[in-house]
Amino acid sequence: MKIGDKIEFYLFGIRTKGEVYEVDKKTRTVNILSEDGYKYPKIKTFKTLPKKKKEIPPWYILKK
């Protein structure tokens, strides 16, 4: 992912669109500016969600 990419991510289980404004390669996270203007920091990318509900963050990217 690069800065300026438009992506879809999950916000409290609801699919939302946003734009990447910062990429942290050390922690492998991205910061996203959503369509409604809020900034969501340190969004992790998952291939599959963790089985334990408490390990699922409030916002995340789900790769297919």
C-alpha positions in Angstrom: 0.0 0.0 0.0 1.1 3.5 -0.8 0.1 6.9 0.5 -2.9 8.1 -1.4 -4.3 4.6 -2.1 -8.1 4.2 -1.7 -8.9 1.1 0.2 -11.8 -0.6 2.1 -11.4 -1.5 5.7 -13.6 -2.6 8.6 -14.7 -0.2 11.3 -16.5 -1.9 14.2 -17.5 -4.7 11.7 -18.8 -2.3 9.0 -17.1 -2.0 5.7 -15.8 1.6 5.2 -13.8 3.3 2.5 -10.8 5.5 3.1 -7.5 6.8 1.9 -4.0 5.9 3.2 -2.2 8.9 4.6 0.8 7.2 6.4 2.5 3.8 6.2 4.6 2.4 9.0 6.8 -0.4 7.6 8.3 -1.3 11.0 5.0 -2.3 12.6 3.3 -3.2 9.3 0.4 -0.8 9.9 -1.2 2.0 8.0 -3.0 5.1 9.0 -6.2 5.9 7.1 -8.4 9.0 6.6 -12.0 7.8 6.2 -14.6 9.3 3.9 -16.3 11.1 6.9 -13.0 12.8 7.8 -11.8 10.8 10.8 -8.3 9.5 11.0 -7.8 5.9 12.1 -4.2 5.1 13.3 -2.3 1.8 13.2 -4.7 -0.3 11.1 -3.5 -3.9 10.9 -4.0 -6.2 7.9 -5.3 -9.8 8.5 -5.7 -12.7 6.1 -8.2 -14.3 8.5 -9.5 -12.8 11.7 -8.3 -14.1 15.1 -10.6 -16.7 16.7 -10.7 -14.9 20.1 -13.1 -11.9 19.9 -10.9 -9.8 22.3 -7.9 -10.1 19.8 -9.9 -8.4 17.0 -9.1 -4.7 16.9 -11.9 -2.1 16.4 -10.6 -1.3 12.9 -8.7 -3.6 10.5 -8.1 -4.5 6.9 -9.1 -8.0 5.7 -7.2 -9.3 2.7 -8.8 -12.0 0.5 
